[in-house]
Amino acid sequence: MAADRVAAALLVLGNGLAGSGLSAGSLARVRAAVSYPYVERVVFSGGWEQARSGAPEPPPGCREADLMRAAALSQGMNPDVVRIECRSRSTLENLMHVAADGLLDGLRLGPGRPLGLVTHAWHLPRARFLAGKVLGLRGATLLDVPVPGRHFHEYGIRAASRVFFFGVRDPEVLLRRERRMVTMLRRGV
């Protein structure tokens, strides 16, 4: 975080579940949000990424954003600033559902009031890229709030995202292309 810039709001992107609880990565992202200086709003976004592999739907209140909210509240976060999006299965869907649900509405985001993206440092370039596509926020309107950690295959995914999403802004086309890209990456193509 730049010493002179503080986010007006935070968007905390999920990092998956481990069994029926949050993964270590998701917990690290929650801790980063809890320790951040006061903001007007904190949006936890994460649903149920295991849906892609055919896993059964979790019970109500047990999706990733639900669990992130519970962890943040147990660590002292003000419940009045917290919002959740818990339908998504990917970073692209995180951003699309946050926009569709109006979870950032009324914040007057801009260079002087940026949106803080809370995620791991390796994930920030792709999150920023997709935030530009979906939310229309770029450059100084976004503020990186990096969480330490490594994930080496993210660099390949980021490069593939730039190729697959080149020139596309339509949400339905973005989703179709993302699904095709994920299928290809899982097959090792």
C-alpha positions, 0 to 999 in steps of 0.5 A: 500500500502506498503511504499516501493512498488508502482505499475507500473500499476493499474487494477481498477475492476468495482463494478457495475452501479446504474441506468445509473451511477456508483455505490458508490463502483465503484466511490470509486474505481475510486477515489482510482485510481486517488489518487494513485501515478503516474503509467504507465497505468491505466486499468478500467475494467467493462462492463455490469453486468446487462446482466446476468439478461436480462437488455437491452444493454446500449447505446455506451459509457455508460458501466461501464468502459466508465463511470469510465474513464470519472469520472477519467478524470474529476478528473484530471487523465492523459488520456494518461495512461488510457485504458478500457475494457468494455465487462465484466460481472464479475471479471473473465471476467474482467481479461480474457478480459484485457488479451485478449485485451493486455491491460497490454502488454509491462509493464514488470510486476514482483515483482519490478514492480507489478500490483496494483489491485484496488478494495474493501478489501473484494474483493481483495482475490478473485481478486488475486486468479483469477488474478493468474489463468488468468494473471499468476500473483501471490504473489509479482507481485500483489499489493493490493490497497484496497478501504474501504467498506464491502460486507459480501456475498463475503466470500462465493463467494470466497470460492465457487470460490476456489472449482469451479475453483480448478485446472482449467486454461483454459478460456472457462472452467473457464467461464462455471464453473463461470456461473454454480456457479452464477446460483447455488448461485442465486438459493440459492443452 
